[in-house]
Structures are given as C-alpha cells and as structure tokens.
Amino acid sequence: MNHADLTQYLDYLLIAMLLAVGFAIVRLRNLFAVVMLTGVYSLLCAAWFVSLDAVDVAFTEAAVGAGISTVLMLGAMLLTARESEPAGAGRHWAAFVVVAAAGAALFFAIPDMPVYGDPDSPANAYVGRDYLEQVPHDISIPNVVTAVLSSYRGFDTLGEVVVVFSAALGVMLLLGFGTGARRREEEED
C-alpha cells in the first residue's frame, strides 16, 4: 500500500467521522453535548485541512472553531436552558437531507483531492513555488508564511481580523458585558 492510498483512506475516515459527529449534533437535545461536539467537529475539520496541506487554515480552524467558539458558546449557554425544545419531524428531516447531501458531496470529491505532500499538487506547483522564490527578493521578512499573510494577502488578513473582532463584539453585546457598570452608575444617581 503506497502513500497515496493511505492518505485517501485517512480522508475517507475523517469525512466519515465528520458525518457521524454531524448526525450526532443534529440528534442531540442536550446543549452542552452539542457545544462539545461542535468543538470536536472543528478539530476534525482542522485534521482534514492538514491532510489537504493547508496547515495555516487548520491552525485557524483549531484556534477559532474549537477554541474560541466553544468557549463563547459555553458562556452563552449559561444564559439559556440546558435542553433544547423538541423540534418538529419536518425539521429533523430537513437537517438530515442537508447533512447527507454535504457528506455525499465530500465523499464524491475525495478521489480528486491531492495527496498530502505531493509536490505536483496545485498548491505546491504554482503559486506556492512562486512565493518561495519571490519572497526573499521582494520582502525582507525571513518567514515565508508571515510574508504572504502580511504583505501579499494583507487586506485579506485585515478582513479576517475585522470579522473575528466583530463576532467577538457581537457576542459580548449579546451576553450583556458592560451592562453591570451602567446599572451601578444609574443606581448611584
């Protein structure tokens, strides 16, 4: 069995695990279990991104998807009930159809994915190779990843930071951070 076959089996295993976790999330009513499983789902996605040779995306998914999002959802869960209300049967079937269609599409796409570390894959053969050759001449940043994120993709990185900041600010406003100080000031007046 060669390296390509092992990588493809790993991809099938990761997609199957993602589907299993997705089905479990849809079926559960305990919100704590759902929050924990969404963190597991994000970690599995991060592992799959590593398999796709997108380590920077995997780090972001692990940090934001499994880390920060899980903590924020646990904080939000403290303000809600622990169990979700029962949903109608039509809603379960709709979620099942969406998860099944997405899973089938992912399984269908696995054979076309590049093998992990393949030097002839599109990510390694075209733009990636150009960045490795041009960064030392264009920018005086020794780390290629840092150079790409801060220079070539600077506006994209700025946009990502704005999205994360806006999401955090929205969650803080929803959770009511800062209202305690205003209430104390109003009570003192």
Secondary structure, 3 states (H helix, E strand, C coil): CCHHHHHHHHHHHHHHHHHHHHHHHHHCCEHHHHHHHHHHHHHHHHHHHHHCCCHHHHHHHHHHHHHHHHHHHHHHHCCCCCECCCCCHHHHHHHHHHHHHHHHHHHHHHHHCCCCCCCCCHHHHCHHHHHHHHHHHHCCCCCHHHHHHHHHCHHHHHHHHHHHHHHHHHHHHHHCCCHHHHHHHHHHC
